[in-house]
Amino acid sequence: MLNSVQTYFIKKNLKPSKSPMTGDRMSMVGVLFNADVSDRNQLREHIEHNFDEDSSKLIFLGFSRKNYEKEKKSNFIFTKKDFSLLGQPRSEVITEFLKHNYKLLFNFFGENEHYLENIAQLAQANLKVGLCESSEKINDLLLDLESKDLRFFEESSKYIKHII
């Protein structure tokens, strides 16, 4: 029951993207992903290869449905427990991710990822790029690829290099 209430408020908070396209040169690139499906190191390699980005300018935040009671959670992972009952983020890992202004935010996750969508909406970025499976409310550019398809970074680089 409590999980349903939390999910309700997470969905309710989703609004259309208001990412400003300004001349500011923000240097950081954020990546939101489902940590149960994608590997952070593999994502890093694809971004570095397709965007010539230094790994020190990449910030990753992954969502996991695993229960981390008995095992230690990585410092780039968040879970449902990192949200209040009303759907507000309340963990240090999320706060740290949200304090940056990104030049690019990659939303590499599929449909029904409400917790990741919530963080994507709260994040400040010049350009938010996601998959068609995810909500169009949070992305400025959508690519029609499957959520596990790592060509996402290759395809998005073709468009982003012309935009930014």
C-alpha distance (Angstrom), angle and dihedral (degrees) to the residues before:
residue distance angle dihedral
M1 . . .
L2 3.81 . .
N3 3.79 89.7 .
S4 3.82 89.7 55.0
V5 3.80 91.5 51.3
Q6 3.80 91.0 49.7
T7 3.83 92.1 48.3
Y8 3.80 90.2 48.9
F9 3.81 91.9 56.0
I10 3.82 92.5 43.5
K11 3.84 90.1 55.3
K12 3.81 92.5 42.3
N13 3.81 91.9 56.5
L14 3.84 93.4 57.6
K15 3.79 112.0 110.3
P16 3.83 133.5 166.2
S17 3.80 115.3 -74.1
K18 3.79 117.2 -93.0
S19 3.79 98.4 -174.4
P20 3.79 110.2 160.5
M21 3.79 117.0 -132.1
T22 3.78 99.1 -148.5
G23 3.77 135.3 155.9
D24 3.79 91.2 -109.9
R25 3.78 111.3 124.8
M26 3.75 103.2 -138.5
S27 3.75 109.9 -176.9
M28 3.80 103.6 -158.9
V29 3.80 125.8 92.1
G30 3.80 118.1 -157.0
V31 3.79 126.0 -156.2
L32 3.79 123.6 -164.5
F33 3.80 114.4 -170.3
N34 3.78 145.6 156.6
A35 3.81 103.4 -99.6
D36 3.81 91.4 -161.5
V37 3.82 90.2 62.1
S38 3.82 107.0 27.9
D39 3.79 133.8 48.3
R40 3.80 116.4 -130.5
N41 3.83 94.2 -143.8
Q42 3.79 92.2 51.7
L43 3.81 90.5 49.6
R44 3.81 90.1 49.2
E45 3.81 91.3 53.3
H46 3.81 92.5 51.2
I47 3.79 93.1 48.9
E48 3.79 93.8 46.7
H49 3.81 90.7 48.4
N50 3.82 97.2 47.0
F51 3.81 100.4 36.0
D52 3.80 105.0 28.5
E53 3.80 88.5 -127.6
D54 3.77 122.4 162.2
S55 3.81 110.7 -118.8
S56 3.82 90.0 -128.3
K57 3.83 88.5 66.5
L58 3.82 94.1 54.1
I59 3.79 120.6 93.6
F60 3.80 119.1 -171.3
L61 3.77 129.5 -163.1
G62 3.78 120.2 180.0
F63 3.77 131.9 -171.4
S64 3.79 121.3 -142.4
R65 3.78 132.4 -173.2
K66 3.82 91.2 -158.5
N67 3.77 121.1 115.1
Y68 3.80 108.2 -115.0
E69 3.82 97.5 -173.8
K70 3.81 94.7 113.5
E71 3.77 102.1 26.5
K72 3.79 129.1 53.5
K73 3.79 116.0 -99.7
S74 3.84 117.4 -134.8
N75 3.81 117.0 -109.7
F76 3.82 91.5 -113.2
I77 3.82 97.0 52.1
F78 3.79 129.6 90.7
T79 3.80 130.9 -176.5
K80 3.80 138.4 -165.5
K81 3.80 88.4 -85.4
D82 3.81 88.9 67.1
F83 3.83 89.7 72.1
S84 3.78 129.7 73.6
L85 3.78 121.3 -120.8
L86 3.82 88.3 -96.6
G87 3.81 91.9 54.2
Q88 3.80 99.5 -102.4
P89 3.83 117.4 141.1
R90 3.78 111.8 -113.5
S91 3.79 108.5 170.5
E92 3.77 132.5 99.5
V93 3.81 93.9 -126.3
I94 3.82 91.3 57.6
T95 3.81 93.3 42.7
E96 3.81 90.3 51.4
F97 3.81 91.3 51.2
L98 3.81 93.2 47.7
K99 3.80 95.9 49.8
H100 3.82 91.6 73.6
N101 3.79 127.1 82.6
Y102 3.79 107.4 -139.2
K103 3.76 130.1 -152.5
L104 3.83 86.7 -153.8
L105 3.76 132.2 17.4
F106 3.80 116.8 -167.8
N107 3.78 113.0 -156.8
F108 3.80 98.7 -163.3
F109 3.78 101.1 177.5
G110 3.78 138.3 97.2
E111 3.78 136.1 -126.8
N112 3.80 126.8 -42.1
E113 3.81 93.7 25.3
H114 3.79 94.0 133.1
Y115 3.81 96.0 162.1
L116 3.80 92.1 53.1
E117 3.81 90.8 44.6
N118 3.78 89.7 52.8
I119 3.81 92.1 53.6
A120 3.83 90.9 44.7
Q121 3.77 90.2 54.2
L122 3.80 92.8 49.3
A123 3.82 93.6 47.8
Q124 3.81 119.0 94.8
A125 3.81 113.7 -132.5
N126 3.78 138.8 152.3
L127 3.79 90.0 -134.3
K128 3.80 129.9 15.4
V129 3.80 115.4 -161.2
G130 3.78 122.9 -169.0
L131 3.76 147.0 151.1
C132 3.81 125.1 -84.6
E133 3.81 88.4 -118.9
S134 3.79 90.1 67.2
S135 3.79 126.6 68.5
E136 3.80 118.0 -67.0
K137 3.81 87.0 -148.9
I138 3.79 92.7 77.4
N139 3.81 104.2 37.5
D140 3.78 133.3 73.8
L141 3.82 93.8 -165.1
L142 3.81 124.6 32.0
L143 3.79 125.8 -165.8
D144 3.80 122.0 -157.7
L145 3.81 99.0 -131.1
E146 3.79 133.1 117.0
S147 3.80 116.5 -91.8
K148 3.81 93.6 -112.2
D149 3.80 95.5 46.8
L150 3.80 109.3 113.0
R151 3.81 90.3 -164.0
F152 3.81 81.7 85.3
F153 3.81 89.8 91.6
E154 3.80 94.2 45.8
E155 3.80 92.5 48.6
S156 3.80 94.5 43.6
S157 3.82 91.1 50.8
K158 3.82 89.3 61.0
Y159 3.80 90.8 59.7
I160 3.79 100.4 33.2
K161 3.79 94.6 54.6
H162 3.82 87.4 61.3
I163 3.79 94.9 44.8
I164 3.79 102.1 46.0
